């Protein structure tokens, strides 16, 4: 790139912070490339990492500290020495002092170790960026986690409760044997799997186990120095406390999740505010709930900064659906019914278990609104999903329906549905 390319404030700010991830983003987003940033897939291929690894570098979840990696990225992008905060070697693979051009085809960007093994013959040397481009263990494990999440959405958590902890044990063993950036990557993966173990236990009704796994996830995230994931896990702990009907504890965890606000994506902040609203709703604070929901909605309306954000599911429609649960808690069933019906019109079929939870909330709203026929009809649809997914969160909502039906004079319907609900257990 021309010399003036490297004089942009964003590049100089990233260099002043000694943050290669921020510099990579500033490079991709430079106006010289046109109206749109260079795609992550293109730049990640240039520097020999996966797209998800580049995403974590740019978001600050991972930091590049190893000198050989810093030198490699500088060579590939031809970053001038006066921009860098580290010294490049005086003689580079090209043989020219101060030359930071990428290595020529067939050469390696790795320098021989003083006490290392004998070097490969010249015709067998492999470019470092080619070796690094292969999928890492961490990325492979994250793909497995995506498959688990898809299974959970469709079939519920029951089959995953005994499986995920074994995966965490396996990852713990890898963490103990790893070093450098690979160690940090595996800590991040361990945190993600432990958080997911907390989630499947929460859905299965094992709240004590859910909190134990969430605490383990928090330890991994903090050791990885990932403030973004740390905040998300605090939000998850708030959700577990809400399910345990502990509003003060839930509110405390939600506020902890928001402490590092400037370092968080809009979506992570939005789900934290959504959880804060839920805590206010349980405690009967309509004003605090409405204020938190408004903040969550405004943040969810902002475009995602990272396509791999852990809270990328947090859209305005998601916040609206979660708000409906708050309206039920605050005895505003009409608002809840309207919101839930709107959400059902655009529901994605892969989120079947969450459909059952939505229907259970709608059944409760109908019962509170003194519409017993609608309440029973919707509750029975939700019950069929609860039976196949074994979701205790759905069952917990449905368990409220018989009492509400009895309170509005629909005792016969309450008894009939109670028998159907008993068969679920």
N, C-alpha and C positions, 0 to 999 in steps of 0.2 A: 504494500500500500504506500501511497505518497507520504512524504514526511509530515505534512500537516494533518494527516489522518490521526497520528498518534498524539496530537496536541489537544484533543477534545477533553473537556472538564471531567467527563465520566471516566475516561481512561486514566487520567492523572489522579482522580480521587481513589480509584481501585488500587492503583500502584502505591499511593500514599498509605493505604490501609494494609498493604502487602497481601492482598486478597486476589489470588489468581482466578478464582471462580467469578468474582465481580468483574475482573478484567476480561474474561472470556465473554461474559454477557455484554459488556460495553463494546467489545469488538463486534459481536453478532448484530447488535442493535445500532451500530454507527450509521448515520444518514447516508454515508457514501455508498452503502449497499442498496439504497433505494428506500421506498416507503415502508417496506416490511423487513424485519430482521432476517438475517440468514437463518435457515431452519436448524434446529438443534441436531437433526439427523446428519446434516452435511458437516457441521463443525466437529461433532463427536467422531465422525468417520476420519476426518483429517488428523485429529490428535490421538486416535487410537483408543477411545473409550466407548462404552455404550451410551445411548441417548439418556437412559435413566441416571447413569453416573454423572453425565454432564449436567443434567437437571439438578442433581443434589449439590454439585459444586457451585452452580450459579445461585442457588437459593441459600447457600451458606450452611446447609445441613452437613456437608463434608468440606474439609479444608485441605488444600495441597500444601504439605510441609516438606516432603522429600525433595532434595535438591535435584536429583536426576529427573524427576517428573517436571519440575519447574523449568529446567533447562530444555527438556524435550518440547514442552508446549511453546516456549519462547522461540525455539528453532523453527517449528512448524509454521507458526504465525509470523515469523520474521520480525519479532518485536525488537525495536532498537535498544541497545544497551542502556541509553540514558533514561529509558522508561522503567527499567527493571530495578528492583530493590535487592538483587543478589548478583554476584559476579559470575559471568559466564566463563568457561575454561578458556585459557589463552589460545589453545589449539583445538580446533573442532574437527569433526569427521571429514570436512572438506580439505583440511590441512592448512587453512588460511587463518591467521590470528584474527580474533574478533568477528569472524564470519559466523552468523547464527542462522544460516539458511538450512532448510531441511536436508538430511543426509541423502545423497544420491541413491538411485536404485541399486539394491544389492549391498549397501553399506548398513552398518548398525549405528544407532545413536548411543549405545551403551559403551562406556569406557571400561577397559579391563581392570579388574580388581588386583591390587598389589599382591595379595596373598591368595588369590582365587585359583580355580582350576585352570588348566591350559586352555587357550582360546581355540575356538573352532577354526578349521581351515576356512580360508576366505570364501570358497565356493559354497560353504555350508552355513555362512552367517545369515541370520534372519533379522530383518528390520524390527526394532523394538516396537514400533507402532503396529506392526502386523500381529505380533504376539499379544499385545495388550488388547487388540480388537476382539478377541474371543470372549464369549460369555463368561463372567465370573461366577463363583459359587454363590455369592450374595445375590446376584441378579437371577440366577436359576431358582434360588429359594423364594425370592419375591414372586416369581411366576407361579410357583406352587401355592403361595399364599393367595394369589388371585383366583386360582382354581378352587381353593377351599371356600373363599368368599362367595363364589358363584354357586357352589353346592349349598352353602348356608342360606343364600337368598331363595333358592328353589325348594330345598327339602328340609330346611331347619338345621338346628345345631346338634341334634341328638347324636348323629353318627360321628361328629367331629370332636365332641367333648373328650373322649378317650384318646383321640389321635394327635391333636395339636400339642399337648404337653410332651409327647415323645419327640416331636419335631424340635421343641425348645431345648430339650436335653441334648439332642444331636448338635444343635447350633451352639449351645454352651461349650461343648467339647471343641468345636471349631474355633470359637472365640479364644479359648485358652491356648490354642496352638498358633494363633495368628499374630502378626506384627504390622506396624505401620498403618497405611491407609486401609489395607485389607482387614485389619483388626477393627478399625472404626466402622467400616462398611458392615461387618458382621455384628457389631454391637447394635447398629441400626436395625438390622434384620431380626436380631433377637428381641429387640423392643417391640417391633411390629408383630411378631408371632406371639409374644407374651400378652400384648394388648388384645390380640384376636382370641387368645385363650380366655382372657377375661370376658370378652364379649359373648362367646358361645356358652360360658358358664352362666352369665347373666341371663341370657335368653332361656336357658334350661332351668332357671330359678335357683341356681346355686350362688347366692349373692356373696356369701363369705369367700368362696373360692374365686369368684369374679374379682373381688377386691384384692385378694392375695396375688393373683396373676397381674392385676393392674399395677400393684405396688412393685412387682418384679420388673414390669415393663418400664416403669418410671426410673428405676435404678439403671437399667440399660441405657435409656435415652439420656439421662444425666451424665453417665460415664462417657457416652459418645459426644457430649457437649452439644446436643441437638435441642435447642430451645423450642423450636417449632413442634417437634414430636413430643417434647416434655409437656407443653401446654395442651396438646391434644389429649394426652393421657390423663391430665388433670381433669379435663372436661369429661372423659369417660368415667372417672371415679365419681364425679358429680352425678352422672346418670345412674350409676349403681346406687348411690345414696338416695336418689329420688325414688327408685324402685323400692328401697327399704323404708320409704316414708320418713326420711330424716332431712327435712328441709334446711335446717341450719347447716348441717354438714354439707349438703348438696350445694348450698349457696357459697360456702367457704371454698370448696374445690373449684367452683366456677370462677370465682374471683381470682384464685390462684392461677387459673388458666389464662387470665387476661393480664397478668402482671407484666409480661414481656410484649406488650401490644405492638411496639414499633418493629419487632422482629418477626411478627406473625403475618401470615397471608390473610386477606380479607375473609376467606372462607373459614379458616380456623377460628378467627375472632367471632365470626357469625355463629358457628355452632356453640362456642362458649357462651355467647349472649343468649342463644336459644336455651341453653341449659340453665342459665341464670333465671330466665323467665319461668321455666318449669319449677324451679325452687320457690320463686315468689308465688306462683299459682298454688302450689301445695300448701303454703303458709297462709293463703288467702289475701295476699297483697296485690290487688288488681292494678294499682298505679305502678308499682315496681315491675310487674309483669309486662304491662303495656309498653313501658319505657324500654325494657330490655329487648322485647320483640321488635320494636321500631329500629333499634340499633342493629339487630341481627338482620332485618330485612334490607336495610340500606347497604350493609356490607356484602350481603349475598348478591346484591345487584351489580357489584363491581366485577369486571372480567377477571377470571383466574390468572394469576401471575405465572403459574407453573402447571403444565398439563398433568404432572404426576403428583399434585398436591393430595395429601391423605384425606382432606376434607372437600375434594372437588365435587362430591355429591351434594354439597350445600348450595342449593339454588333458591331463588325466591319462592318457587312452588313448594320446595321442601320446608322452608320456614313457615309458609302458610299452613301446611299440613300439621306441623308440630304445634303451631299456634292453636289449632283446633283442640288439641289435648288440654291446653291451658284453659280454653273457654269452658270445657267440660268441668274442669276442677273448680273454676270460678262460677259455676252454675249459670253459664250463658249458652245454653244448648242450641238456640237458634243460630247463633254465629258459628258454632261448631258444625252443625249440620250443613249449612251453606258451604263452608270451606271444604269439608270432607267430600261432599258431592262434586264440587268443582275438581278436586284432586283426582277423584276416581275416573273422571272422563279422560284423563291423559295418563293413566297408570301404565307403567311398563311391565309386561308380563314376566320378565325375569326376576322381579322382586315379589315373589308369591308370598313368602312368609310375612313381609311387611304389609301386603294387601290384607292378610288376615288380621293384623294388628289395627290397620285402618278401619276395617269393618267392625271390629270389636269396639273401637272408640265411637263409631257411628251408632252402634246398638245402644251404648250407654247414653249417648246424647239423645236418642229417640226416647229412651225410658225416662230420662230427666225431663224431657219435653212433654211427657204424658201421652206418648203415641205408642201404646203397647204392641199393636199389630206390626208396625214397622220395626220396632225394637226386636221382636222375636224373629221376624223374617231375616233381618240382617245378621242377627246373632247366630242363627243356624248356618248361614253361609260362612261366617267366620269360624264356627265350630268345626266345620269339615276341614278347613285349612289347619286349625290347631291340632286336629287328630293326626294329620299326616306329617306335620312338622314337629309335633311335641313341644311347641313353644309355650313355656310357662308365662311369658309376658302376655301372650294372647289370652291364655286361660285365666290369668289374673284379672284382666279387664272384663272378660265374660262372667267371672264369678260375681261381679257387682250387679249384673242384670237382674237375677231373681229377686234380690232385696228391693231394688228400685221398682220392679213391677208390682211387688206386694204393696209397696208404699202408695202406689197410685190406684189400688183397687183391682189389679189384674192378678189375683192370687192363683187362679187356675193355670193361667199361662206361665206364671212364675214356677209352679210345681212341675209342670211338664218340661220346661226348659231345664230346671234343676236336675231332673232325672237324666236328661240328655247330657248335661254337663258332668254328672257323676260317672257316666260311662267313659268319659275321656280319661279319668284317673285310673 
